[in-house]
Amino acid sequence: MPSPLTLADRGQSRYQIVIAADAPEPEQFAARELAGIIGQMSGCTLPIVPDSALPGPCEILIGRCNRHLVLQSFFELPTSLEAEEFVIQTRHLCLAIVGGQPRGVLYGVYTLLEQLGCRWFTSAVSHIPARQTLVFPSLDIRQKPAFEYREPYMRDAFNGLWCVRNKMNSNKSDLTPDQGGRMKWYNFHHSFYQIINEKDYFDEHPEYFSLVDGKRLRVRSQLCLTNPDVVRIAIEKVRQWIRDNPDCRVFSVGQNDWANFCTCDSCRALDEREGSHAGTMLQFVNQIAAAIEPDHPDVLLHTFAYQYTRQAPRTIRPRPNVIVRLCTIECCFSHPLESCSHDRHGDHPGENLFVRDLKAWSKITDRLYIWDYITNFSHYLQPFPNLRVLEANVRLFHRYGVKGVLEQGNFSYGGKGEMNELRSYILAKLLWNPDYGAERAMDEFLTGVYGMAAQPIKAWLTSYHDAAADHHAHINDPPESPYFTDELLQQGEVLFDRAEQLADDETVLERVRIARLGLRYVTLCRMDPAGPDRAEKLRQLAADCKRYGVTEIWERKVLNTSFTFLEQGQPERRREIPRWDYYM
């Protein structure tokens, strides 16, 4: 067996990093990252040299360079790799990292650093171990991601440096070109009103909009998807989007975020024939996809299998340039999707409707994506008992050939939804490799972020997940849900008191107090509005939320007004608060 390589010893190193003289930006960035982080770990600076420099006895080769022509006699590097695939090999005193474009080499560098113990938990918290002697074993690693599109959709996870270091290619992230860029979408959500807006069209053409109960709807409408003029306008609109956004590859043609599908004779007949409202949706999207493909063969259209379109149609098949994104919004999130037949509409004994739809879509398209939900959108701070299902659900998606996964949490400007960053980290590991292990990732995160306080915080997570194990949990559960008992909340107070006592320093103490916001929120929501201490405690909670940068406790609702209604004991009035609309 080849001997381990000593990269650095007591601040000295014989190694240099070699890149091609004309190396692309991501490979140059990868070399800088490797040199910088090894410097943090060992205290020594590895020079970065072009492959035109004289060879040294000990080299780390980043990307394709002319050294491979010399060393091909003992390196076994593949001639081609997929876009995000990489190979790491050690031979004699040299190490080579090669990968596909644009991100493969970058991901190889970060995997090497992970082998040396580095971790990037949040955009602000990482673990770069100090080592007097830096040794790594003989390596022969080849990896590629389990999913082509990987997006933990939470505010902190939009940070480009966190994304690239954790091998995420999120559309919403601020990944830069030298970080390998991202899988960029245009309007990747509900887009019917961007195609045909009722303000511009309804007065003269009400027939463009959905017919419901015998009337064409102006407000909260969908489109009449079998109307030839609607199809024509949609094709021209998508062509305009493509012209105006040449850096985007995926464009969304998706239903609005409510019901009210069209029931005109033509739409009704097609949907009845297909056994699903996905019939009209998919025919509509296919017509647009067919029209744009000759001029834009690399462009993809995206649509939803969501709520009333979730069930796959009987005969219509998505075109090869169409992504179908299946959504889990109705499901139970305290139990794995595959083992729970309950959804927010009730129990379905003997039939798991989501798995039925997942199987059906997986049989008719090679571009199946998932939109999953991992927080409580009515109560961002409220503990959400889904940590135990993340691994099982990702494995399920992978087993059925899903190509891309979005995991939607608290995406508000302030973030700080309950344990958002923990979920981002766990999911980053699982979306790259479903076999990584959620428990392993959780322990890494809790130890790295909370230090000595990790044990009581994990005990709290265990406690509320145990309490929810016999209950179904959904994305809008109230604080009065049966799994939140007074005894559980009292136990949480004891555990967080202990965590605060154990905090290593003031920085860790602040992290613990942010983690405690969820317990405080649920406790206060459950208190009698007329209770003697409640108003003051709510004011303290509101002040702490602002101090820690929280901008929303209810999805898209302004913070101050939300707390005003909470003080009045009227959280149900959240619908009266104007929506804070911003681009997702």
PEJO-V316176 format. One record per residue. N is the residue number from 0. RES is the residue in three letters. SS is DSSP state (alpha for helix, beta for strand, coil for the rest). PHI is phi in whole degrees, 0 to 359 (999 if undefined). OMEGA is omega in radians with two decimals (999 if undefined). Layout:
n->[N:N]
res->[RES:RES]
ss->[SS:SS]
phi->[PHI:PHI]
omega->[OMEGA:OMEGA]
This chain:
n->[0:1:2:3:4:5:6:7:8:9:10:11:12:13:14:15:16:17:18:19:20:21:22:23:24:25:26:27:28:29:30:31:32:33:34:35:36:37:38:39:40:41:42:43:44:45:46:47:48:49:50:51:52:53:54:55:56:57:58:59:60:61:62:63:64:65:66:67:68:69:70:71:72:73:74:75:76:77:78:79:80:81:82:83:84:85:86:87:88:89:90:91:92:93:94:95:96:97:98:99:100:101:102:103:104:105:106:107:108:109:110:111:112:113:114:115:116:117:118:119:120:121:122:123:124:125:126:127:128:129:130:131:132:133:134:135:136:137:138:139:140:141:142:143:144:145:146:147:148:149:150:151:152:153:154:155:156:157:158:159:160:161:162:163:164:165:166:167:168:169:170:171:172:173:174:175:176:177:178:179:180:181:182:183:184:185:186:187:188:189:190:191:192:193:194:195:196:197:198:199:200:201:202:203:204:205:206:207:208:209:210:211:212:213:214:215:216:217:218:219:220:221:222:223:224:225:226:227:228:229:230:231:232:233:234:235:236:237:238:239:240:241:242:243:244:245:246:247:248:249:250:251:252:253:254:255:256:257:258:259:260:261:262:263:264:265:266:267:268:269:270:271:272:273:274:275:276:277:278:279:280:281:282:283:284:285:286:287:288:289:290:291:292:293:294:295:296:297:298:299:300:301:302:303:304:305:306:307:308:309:310:311:312:313:314:315:316:317:318:319:320:321:322:323:324:325:326:327:328:329:330:331:332:333:334:335:336:337:338:339:340:341:342:343:344:345:346:347:348:349:350:351:352:353:354:355:356:357:358:359:360:361:362:363:364:365:366:367:368:369:370:371:372:373:374:375:376:377:378:379:380:381:382:383:384:385:386:387:388:389:390:391:392:393:394:395:396:397:398:399:400:401:402:403:404:405:406:407:408:409:410:411:412:413:414:415:416:417:418:419:420:421:422:423:424:425:426:427:428:429:430:431:432:433:434:435:436:437:438:439:440:441:442:443:444:445:446:447:448:449:450:451:452:453:454:455:456:457:458:459:460:461:462:463:464:465:466:467:468:469:470:471:472:473:474:475:476:477:478:479:480:481:482:483:484:485:486:487:488:489:490:491:492:493:494:495:496:497:498:499:500:501:502:503:504:505:506:507:508:509:510:511:512:513:514:515:516:517:518:519:520:521:522:523:524:525:526:527:528:529:530:531:532:533:534:535:536:537:538:539:540:541:542:543:544:545:546:547:548:549:550:551:552:553:554:555:556:557:558:559:560:561:562:563:564:565:566:567:568:569:570:571:572:573:574:575:576:577:578:579:580:581:582:583]
res->[MET:PRO:SER:PRO:LEU:THR:LEU:ALA:ASP:ARG:GLY:GLN:SER:ARG:TYR:GLN:ILE:VAL:ILE:ALA:ALA:ASP:ALA:PRO:GLU:PRO:GLU:GLN:PHE:ALA:ALA:ARG:GLU:LEU:ALA:GLY:ILE:ILE:GLY:GLN:MET:SER:GLY:CYS:THR:LEU:PRO:ILE:VAL:PRO:ASP:SER:ALA:LEU:PRO:GLY:PRO:CYS:GLU:ILE:LEU:ILE:GLY:ARG:CYS:ASN:ARG:HIS:LEU:VAL:LEU:GLN:SER:PHE:PHE:GLU:LEU:PRO:THR:SER:LEU:GLU:ALA:GLU:GLU:PHE:VAL:ILE:GLN:THR:ARG:HIS:LEU:CYS:LEU:ALA:ILE:VAL:GLY:GLY:GLN:PRO:ARG:GLY:VAL:LEU:TYR:GLY:VAL:TYR:THR:LEU:LEU:GLU:GLN:LEU:GLY:CYS:ARG:TRP:PHE:THR:SER:ALA:VAL:SER:HIS:ILE:PRO:ALA:ARG:GLN:THR:LEU:VAL:PHE:PRO:SER:LEU:ASP:ILE:ARG:GLN:LYS:PRO:ALA:PHE:GLU:TYR:ARG:GLU:PRO:TYR:MET:ARG:ASP:ALA:PHE:ASN:GLY:LEU:TRP:CYS:VAL:ARG:ASN:LYS:MET:ASN:SER:ASN:LYS:SER:ASP:LEU:THR:PRO:ASP:GLN:GLY:GLY:ARG:MET:LYS:TRP:TYR:ASN:PHE:HIS:HIS:SER:PHE:TYR:GLN:ILE:ILE:ASN:GLU:LYS:ASP:TYR:PHE:ASP:GLU:HIS:PRO:GLU:TYR:PHE:SER:LEU:VAL:ASP:GLY:LYS:ARG:LEU:ARG:VAL:ARG:SER:GLN:LEU:CYS:LEU:THR:ASN:PRO:ASP:VAL:VAL:ARG:ILE:ALA:ILE:GLU:LYS:VAL:ARG:GLN:TRP:ILE:ARG:ASP:ASN:PRO:ASP:CYS:ARG:VAL:PHE:SER:VAL:GLY:GLN:ASN:ASP:TRP:ALA:ASN:PHE:CYS:THR:CYS:ASP:SER:CYS:ARG:ALA:LEU:ASP:GLU:ARG:GLU:GLY:SER:HIS:ALA:GLY:THR:MET:LEU:GLN:PHE:VAL:ASN:GLN:ILE:ALA:ALA:ALA:ILE:GLU:PRO:ASP:HIS:PRO:ASP:VAL:LEU:LEU:HIS:THR:PHE:ALA:TYR:GLN:TYR:THR:ARG:GLN:ALA:PRO:ARG:THR:ILE:ARG:PRO:ARG:PRO:ASN:VAL:ILE:VAL:ARG:LEU:CYS:THR:ILE:GLU:CYS:CYS:PHE:SER:HIS:PRO:LEU:GLU:SER:CYS:SER:HIS:ASP:ARG:HIS:GLY:ASP:HIS:PRO:GLY:GLU:ASN:LEU:PHE:VAL:ARG:ASP:LEU:LYS:ALA:TRP:SER:LYS:ILE:THR:ASP:ARG:LEU:TYR:ILE:TRP:ASP:TYR:ILE:THR:ASN:PHE:SER:HIS:TYR:LEU:GLN:PRO:PHE:PRO:ASN:LEU:ARG:VAL:LEU:GLU:ALA:ASN:VAL:ARG:LEU:PHE:HIS:ARG:TYR:GLY:VAL:LYS:GLY:VAL:LEU:GLU:GLN:GLY:ASN:PHE:SER:TYR:GLY:GLY:LYS:GLY:GLU:MET:ASN:GLU:LEU:ARG:SER:TYR:ILE:LEU:ALA:LYS:LEU:LEU:TRP:ASN:PRO:ASP:TYR:GLY:ALA:GLU:ARG:ALA:MET:ASP:GLU:PHE:LEU:THR:GLY:VAL:TYR:GLY:MET:ALA:ALA:GLN:PRO:ILE:LYS:ALA:TRP:LEU:THR:SER:TYR:HIS:ASP:ALA:ALA:ALA:ASP:HIS:HIS:ALA:HIS:ILE:ASN:ASP:PRO:PRO:GLU:SER:PRO:TYR:PHE:THR:ASP:GLU:LEU:LEU:GLN:GLN:GLY:GLU:VAL:LEU:PHE:ASP:ARG:ALA:GLU:GLN:LEU:ALA:ASP:ASP:GLU:THR:VAL:LEU:GLU:ARG:VAL:ARG:ILE:ALA:ARG:LEU:GLY:LEU:ARG:TYR:VAL:THR:LEU:CYS:ARG:MET:ASP:PRO:ALA:GLY:PRO:ASP:ARG:ALA:GLU:LYS:LEU:ARG:GLN:LEU:ALA:ALA:ASP:CYS:LYS:ARG:TYR:GLY:VAL:THR:GLU:ILE:TRP:GLU:ARG:LYS:VAL:LEU:ASN:THR:SER:PHE:THR:PHE:LEU:GLU:GLN:GLY:GLN:PRO:GLU:ARG:ARG:ARG:GLU:ILE:PRO:ARG:TRP:ASP:TYR:TYR:MET]
ss->[coil:coil:coil:coil:beta:beta:beta:beta:beta:coil:coil:beta:coil:coil:beta:beta:beta:beta:beta:coil:coil:coil:coil:coil:alpha:alpha:alpha:alpha:alpha:alpha:alpha:alpha:alpha:alpha:alpha:alpha:alpha:alpha:alpha:alpha:alpha:alpha:coil:coil:coil:coil:beta:beta:beta:beta:coil:coil:coil:coil:coil:coil:coil:beta:beta:beta:beta:beta:coil:coil:coil:coil:alpha:alpha:alpha:alpha:alpha:coil:coil:coil:coil:coil:coil:coil:coil:coil:coil:coil:coil:coil:coil:beta:beta:beta:beta:beta:beta:coil:coil:beta:beta:beta:beta:beta:beta:coil:coil:coil:coil:alpha:alpha:alpha:alpha:alpha:alpha:alpha:alpha:alpha:alpha:alpha:alpha:coil:coil:coil:beta:beta:coil:coil:coil:coil:coil:beta:beta:coil:coil:coil:coil:coil:beta:beta:beta:beta:coil:coil:coil:beta:beta:beta:beta:coil:coil:coil:coil:coil:beta:beta:beta:beta:beta:coil:alpha:alpha:alpha:alpha:coil:alpha:alpha:alpha:alpha:alpha:alpha:coil:coil:coil:coil:coil:coil:coil:coil:coil:coil:coil:alpha:alpha:alpha:coil:coil:coil:coil:coil:beta:beta:coil:coil:coil:coil:coil:alpha:alpha:alpha:alpha:coil:coil:alpha:alpha:alpha:alpha:coil:coil:coil:coil:alpha:alpha:alpha:beta:coil:beta:beta:coil:coil:beta:beta:coil:coil:coil:coil:coil:coil:beta:coil:coil:coil:coil:alpha:alpha:alpha:alpha:alpha:alpha:alpha:alpha:alpha:alpha:alpha:alpha:alpha:alpha:alpha:alpha:alpha:coil:coil:coil:coil:coil:beta:beta:beta:coil:coil:coil:coil:coil:coil:coil:coil:coil:coil:coil:coil:alpha:alpha:alpha:alpha:alpha:alpha:alpha:alpha:alpha:alpha:coil:coil:coil:alpha:alpha:alpha:alpha:alpha:alpha:alpha:alpha:alpha:alpha:alpha:alpha:alpha:alpha:alpha:alpha:coil:coil:coil:coil:coil:coil:beta:beta:beta:beta:beta:beta:coil:alpha:alpha:alpha:coil:coil:coil:coil:coil:coil:coil:coil:coil:coil:coil:coil:beta:beta:beta:beta:beta:beta:coil:coil:coil:beta:coil:coil:coil:coil:coil:alpha:alpha:alpha:coil:coil:beta:beta:coil:coil:beta:beta:coil:coil:coil:coil:coil:alpha:alpha:alpha:alpha:alpha:alpha:alpha:alpha:alpha:alpha:alpha:alpha:coil:coil:coil:beta:beta:beta:beta:beta:beta:coil:coil:coil:coil:coil:coil:coil:coil:coil:coil:coil:coil:coil:coil:coil:coil:alpha:alpha:alpha:alpha:alpha:alpha:alpha:alpha:alpha:alpha:coil:coil:coil:coil:beta:beta:beta:beta:beta:coil:coil:coil:coil:coil:coil:coil:coil:coil:coil:coil:alpha:alpha:alpha:alpha:alpha:alpha:alpha:alpha:alpha:alpha:alpha:alpha:alpha:coil:coil:coil:coil:coil:alpha:alpha:alpha:alpha:alpha:alpha:alpha:alpha:alpha:alpha:alpha:alpha:alpha:alpha:alpha:alpha:alpha:alpha:alpha:alpha:alpha:alpha:alpha:alpha:alpha:alpha:alpha:alpha:alpha:alpha:alpha:coil:coil:coil:coil:coil:coil:coil:coil:coil:coil:coil:coil:coil:coil:coil:coil:coil:alpha:alpha:alpha:alpha:alpha:alpha:alpha:alpha:alpha:alpha:alpha:alpha:alpha:alpha:alpha:alpha:alpha:coil:coil:coil:alpha:alpha:alpha:alpha:alpha:alpha:alpha:alpha:alpha:alpha:alpha:alpha:alpha:alpha:alpha:alpha:alpha:alpha:alpha:alpha:alpha:coil:coil:coil:coil:coil:coil:coil:alpha:alpha:alpha:alpha:alpha:alpha:alpha:alpha:alpha:alpha:alpha:alpha:alpha:alpha:coil:coil:coil:coil:coil:coil:coil:coil:coil:beta:coil:alpha:alpha:alpha:alpha:alpha:alpha:alpha:alpha:alpha:coil:coil:coil:alpha:alpha:alpha:alpha:alpha:alpha:coil:coil:beta:coil:coil:coil:coil:coil]
phi->[999:301:285:299:259:267:279:208:213:51:80:238:210:267:272:232:262:245:231:298:300:250:301:296:308:299:286:296:297:301:296:295:298:298:296:295:285:298:298:299:288:247:82:245:256:270:291:254:233:285:288:279:286:296:297:250:289:229:223:251:263:253:79:285:214:290:296:295:293:281:263:297:292:233:270:242:264:293:282:217:221:293:304:242:270:212:228:241:225:249:218:55:254:241:227:237:234:235:195:288:259:260:247:301:296:304:295:295:298:292:293:300:295:296:300:269:102:281:216:235:279:224:295:244:237:222:233:242:291:279:225:295:240:249:235:231:285:300:236:212:241:227:223:212:289:291:229:286:232:224:221:285:269:221:304:296:284:282:296:298:293:298:301:292:291:258:63:255:240:305:300:278:289:258:303:266:303:286:269:94:68:214:278:271:249:252:39:281:230:286:226:302:287:281:275:223:267:296:294:269:241:295:301:267:222:298:291:284:249:293:265:228:53:81:232:282:267:272:261:51:258:252:256:277:282:260:284:301:292:298:298:299:296:296:298:295:295:294:299:295:304:295:297:280:227:294:272:263:252:240:233:264:240:229:303:293:273:198:275:66:296:285:238:297:303:291:295:299:298:293:295:294:294:270:72:192:289:294:299:295:298:289:299:300:294:299:297:293:299:294:289:271:300:302:271:223:295:265:277:244:258:238:218:256:251:220:52:287:253:291:284:293:286:286:235:288:241:298:294:300:263:240:265:252:251:277:248:256:302:279:283:277:243:265:229:304:304:288:254:236:265:271:223:290:269:130:271:229:305:82:215:267:293:293:297:304:289:300:299:296:295:296:279:244:213:264:236:266:245:235:244:250:233:225:211:263:282:273:211:305:278:290:306:243:276:240:298:282:258:300:295:299:291:297:298:300:302:295:296:265:78:300:261:211:224:248:245:272:242:279:261:298:302:275:61:66:301:306:52:303:294:298:297:301:293:302:290:301:294:287:289:282:217:300:268:298:103:296:296:300:297:298:296:301:295:299:293:290:265:250:55:296:276:297:297:294:291:296:298:294:301:298:296:283:289:299:295:269:300:262:233:269:239:233:281:228:300:278:298:277:303:297:281:263:254:301:296:297:293:296:298:299:300:298:294:287:302:296:298:295:294:273:306:296:201:295:296:292:301:296:298:297:291:295:298:280:304:296:298:298:298:297:300:289:297:273:284:299:304:268:301:296:256:296:299:293:293:294:296:294:296:299:296:291:301:294:299:268:89:292:249:214:251:235:304:61:243:297:298:300:294:301:289:298:292:295:299:277:68:231:298:294:279:304:295:282:282:303:291:264:275:208:295:283]
omega->[3.14:-3.12:3.03:3.12:3.07:-3.06:-3.13:3.13:3.11:3.04:-3.13:3.09:3.06:-2.99:2.91:3.13:-3.06:3.02:3.09:3.13:3.12:-3.09:3.08:-3.07:-3.12:3.12:3.04:3.11:3.12:3.13:3.12:3.11:-3.13:-3.14:-3.10:-3.08:3.03:3.07:3.08:-3.08:-2.92:-3.09:3.12:-3.10:3.07:3.12:3.03:-3.06:3.05:-3.11:3.02:3.12:3.12:3.10:3.04:-3.12:-3.08:-3.06:2.95:-3.06:-3.09:3.14:-3.12:3.08:-3.01:3.08:-3.11:3.11:-3.14:-2.99:-3.05:3.13:3.10:2.93:3.12:-3.04:3.14:-3.12:3.13:-3.14:3.08:-2.95:-3.09:3.14:3.12:3.05:3.01:3.09:2.97:3.07:-3.12:-3.12:-3.09:3.10:3.12:3.02:3.08:-3.11:3.09:3.14:0.11:-2.94:-3.02:-3.11:3.09:-3.11:3.06:3.11:-3.12:3.07:3.06:3.14:3.04:3.07:3.13:3.03:-3.12:3.06:3.11:-2.97:3.10:3.10:-3.08:-3.03:3.10:3.06:3.08:-3.01:3.05:-3.11:3.06:3.07:-3.08:-3.08:2.99:-3.05:2.97:-3.03:2.97:-2.99:2.98:-3.09:2.91:-3.04:3.07:-3.10:-3.12:-3.13:-3.00:-3.04:2.88:-2.93:3.12:-2.93:-3.09:-3.12:3.05:-3.13:-3.03:-3.11:3.06:-3.12:-3.04:3.14:3.10:3.01:3.04:-3.14:-2.97:3.06:-3.03:-3.07:3.07:3.04:-3.12:3.13:-3.14:3.01:3.09:3.14:-3.06:3.04:-2.92:3.12:2.93:3.10:-2.90:-3.10:-3.06:-2.91:-3.07:-3.12:3.00:3.11:3.11:-3.07:-3.10:-3.14:-3.09:-2.94:-2.89:-3.05:-3.11:-3.06:3.08:-3.12:3.08:-3.00:-2.97:3.05:-3.12:-3.12:3.06:-3.12:3.02:-3.05:2.99:-3.06:3.12:-3.11:2.87:3.08:3.01:-2.90:3.09:3.12:-3.09:3.12:3.08:3.11:-3.13:-3.14:-3.13:3.11:3.13:3.13:3.14:3.07:3.09:3.09:-3.10:3.11:-3.05:-3.07:-3.05:3.13:3.13:3.11:-3.04:-3.13:-3.01:2.96:-2.98:-3.14:3.04:-2.96:3.03:-3.10:3.08:3.03:-3.06:3.13:3.04:-3.05:-3.08:3.13:-3.13:-3.10:-3.14:-3.14:3.11:3.12:-3.10:3.12:-3.09:3.04:2.98:3.12:3.13:-3.12:-3.05:3.07:3.13:-3.11:3.11:3.13:3.10:-3.12:3.12:-3.10:-3.06:-3.01:-3.11:-3.12:-3.06:-3.03:-3.12:-3.11:3.08:2.97:-3.13:3.01:-3.06:2.76:-2.84:3.13:-3.02:3.06:-3.01:-3.09:-3.10:3.10:-3.08:-2.98:-3.11:-3.13:3.09:3.04:-3.12:3.14:3.11:2.99:3.01:-3.12:-3.13:-3.02:-3.06:-2.87:-3.09:-2.85:2.96:-3.08:3.02:3.11:3.12:-3.10:-3.04:-3.02:-3.07:3.14:3.13:2.91:-3.02:3.04:3.11:3.13:3.09:-3.05:3.07:-3.14:3.06:-2.99:-3.14:3.14:3.04:-3.10:3.09:3.12:-3.08:3.14:-3.10:3.14:-3.01:3.10:3.02:3.12:3.11:3.07:3.12:2.92:-3.08:-3.02:-2.98:3.08:3.04:-3.01:3.05:-3.09:-3.04:-3.08:-3.01:3.08:-3.06:-2.94:-3.08:-3.05:-3.09:-3.10:-3.01:-3.10:-3.13:-3.11:3.10:3.09:3.10:3.14:-3.09:-3.11:-3.14:2.98:3.09:-3.08:-3.10:-3.09:2.95:3.13:-3.00:3.02:3.13:-3.12:-3.09:-3.04:-3.12:-3.08:3.08:2.96:-3.03:3.10:3.12:-3.06:3.06:3.14:3.12:-3.09:3.13:-3.08:3.07:3.13:-3.08:-3.11:3.00:-3.08:-3.11:3.13:-3.09:3.13:3.14:-3.14:3.08:-3.14:3.13:-3.13:3.08:-3.09:-3.06:3.12:-3.09:-3.06:-3.02:3.06:-3.11:-3.13:-3.06:-3.03:3.12:3.09:3.07:3.11:3.08:3.10:3.11:-3.07:-3.07:3.00:3.05:-3.11:-3.10:-3.00:-3.12:-3.14:3.03:-3.13:-3.13:-2.95:3.09:-3.12:3.12:3.07:3.12:3.14:-2.99:-3.13:3.00:3.11:3.10:-3.13:3.12:-3.10:3.07:3.08:3.10:3.11:3.13:-3.11:3.13:3.00:3.13:3.14:3.12:3.12:-3.07:-3.05:-3.04:-3.09:-3.09:3.12:3.12:3.12:3.10:3.09:3.11:-3.11:3.03:3.11:-3.10:-3.10:-3.11:3.09:3.13:-3.10:-3.11:-3.14:-3.10:3.11:-3.10:-3.12:3.03:-3.14:3.14:-3.12:-2.99:-3.06:-2.94:-3.07:-3.13:3.12:3.07:3.10:3.10:3.12:3.11:3.13:3.13:3.08:3.12:-3.14:-3.09:3.03:3.09:3.14:3.12:2.94:3.03:-3.01:3.05:3.11:-3.06:-2.98:-3.05:-3.14:3.11:-3.13:3.06:3.13:3.08:3.11:3.13:-3.12:-3.07:-3.14:-3.14:3.14:-3.12:-3.14:3.13:-3.12:3.13:3.10:3.07:-3.02:3.04:-3.06:3.05:999]
